[in-house]
């Protein structure tokens, strides 16, 4: 069944009976995104929150010099979106773009609010999800301030080993805050130190 992944994800924190599962699934829509297409662009209102059922997305912004800064990658069984824009219905500050042909299950803001009304235990689920997201964001911000580029790269490799060969070197560089050329030299140095 195509919704088993999202139901299993949710079951980590709350238990749904069959009626609740059916209602939840009825509030979702499926969307396919081609590689390089956008789910959201900066300045748009985030109308949906996303669960990735297939593929890989990047969430990023662009600075005044035109440099890309990736704040997050999202792959299968992960949640993604511009939380601030989704909750406040104010313009997004991020772009969400597919790095691969991808498929998501999305819930609209209207259905999200309805979900809390019809199945209040979802407030617990999303509270836990958002708390974990906030902790990850704080840890990443602290690492960006206190760690060297090499340590940021090594942390990325340790935390997301499946992404190292799935995401381009250019995108990894934009995630850890260096140029692709610098990352290439850094990887070469690390490889030499291992030998």
N, C-alpha and C positions, 0 to 999 in steps of 0.2 A: 504494500500500500504506500502511495507516494507521500503521505503525511506522517509516516511512522517516525522519521527522523526528528521532526519538530515536536511530536508528542513525547518522544523519549527524552528530548532536551528539557522539556517542561517538567517531566516527571521527576527530575533531579530535585525539585524543590516543592512541588505541590502534586496532589493526587486528584485526578479528574475521573468522574464516572463517565459512562458512555454518552449520556445525554449532554454532559458538559463538553466532552471531546467533540461531539457532533456540532454543537453550537459554535465552539471555537473555530473549527475547520470551516464552518459556513461564513465566518467573518473574514477569512483570508482570501486573497486572490493570488494567482500564480502569474509570474512575469518572467519572460526570457530576455536576456540582454546579450547582444553580440559583443565580442571583444572590441574594446575601445569606445563603446557606447556609454552614455551617462545615465545613471539613475537620478542624479541630482546635480545641479550646477549652483555655484555660489550665487546668492541673490534670489534664488527661487525659494518658495515655501516648501518645507519638507512635509508632504502630505501623507507619507507612509513611513513605517518602521519595517525593517527587512530581516528575514531569516534566510541565510544562504543555504540552499539545498544542493547546489552544484556550482562549481567554479571558484573564482577568486576576484575580489574587488579591492580597490585601494581608495582610501579616504584621505583627501589632501587639500591644501590651500596653496595659493601662489603669492609670493611676496611682491613688493613694489619693484623689484629688479627682474621679476619674471621667473624666479627660481621656485621650483616645486618643493613643498615640505609635506611628506606623507606622515600622517598621524596614526594610521592603522591600516593593516591588511585584514581582510575578512574572507574566510574560506568556509567550506562545508561545515555545517553544524554551529556556525557562529551567527551572532546578531550584528546588525550594522544600521547606521543611519546618522543623521545629524540630530542628536537628541535635543539640543537646545531649540532648534528650529521646529522640530516636531512637537515638542511640548508647548512652546510659546506661540507657535504659528507666525513667527517672525522670519525674515529672510535668512537663508542658510549662509553659513560662513565657510562651508566646505563643498568640494566636488566629490561625488562618488562615481567612480568609473570602473568598468569591467576590464580586468587584465586578461581574462579568458572568456569564452562563451560561458555564460552563467545562467542560473535559474534561481529565483528567489520566491519565497512566500511573503506577501506583504499584507500589512494591516493598516487601514486608513485611520486617521485621527478620530473620525466619527465612530468607527467600529471599535477602536481602542477604548474610547470613553464608554461605549455601550458594554464592552467586555467587563469593565470594572463594575458596572451596574448589575449585569446579569450573573457574573461569576466573581464575587468579591475576592475570592482567594487569589485571583490574578494580581491583585495589588501586592500581595506577598511576593509572588514570582518576579514581578517587575522591580520591586524594591530591591530584592537580592541581586537581580541582574544589573541594575543601575549602580548599586553600591559596589559591586565587583568592578564595574567599568570605571567608577571614580577612583578606586584604589589603584587600578592599573594605570590610569592617567597620572595620578600623583607620583607613583613609582617611576614612571617613564620620565616625567618632568624632572624629578630629582636626579635621575641618571644622566639626563642631558646636561644638567648643570655641573654635576660632580665627577663624571667619568670621562676618561680620554676616549677618543674616537675608536681606538683599538678595543677598549673594554666595552664600549657600546656595541661594536660589531660582534664581539665574542658573546655578549649577552643575547644578542639577536639570534645567533647561531644556536646557542644553548636552549633558548626559550621556544624558538620556532624552527627546529631542524628541517621540517618538511617544506618550509618556504625557501630555503637557501637555493635549491635547484629549480624551484617553481617560479620564482620572481626574478626579474632581471637585475643585474648588478646596479644599473642606473636607479632602479626603484629602491633597492636596499640602501644605496647611498643616500637617496632623498629621505629615507626613513631615519637613518642614524645621523643625518646632518652633515654629510661631507659630499664632495664631488665624486663622480664615478671614477675619475682618474686617481684621486687620492685613495679610494677604496681598493682599486686595482693594486696600487703599490702596497697598501696595508695587507691585503691578502697574500701578496708575494712574500712580504716580510714574515708573516705568520707561518707560511708554508716552509720558508727557509729555517725558521727557528725550530720547527718540528723535526727537521732532518738532522 
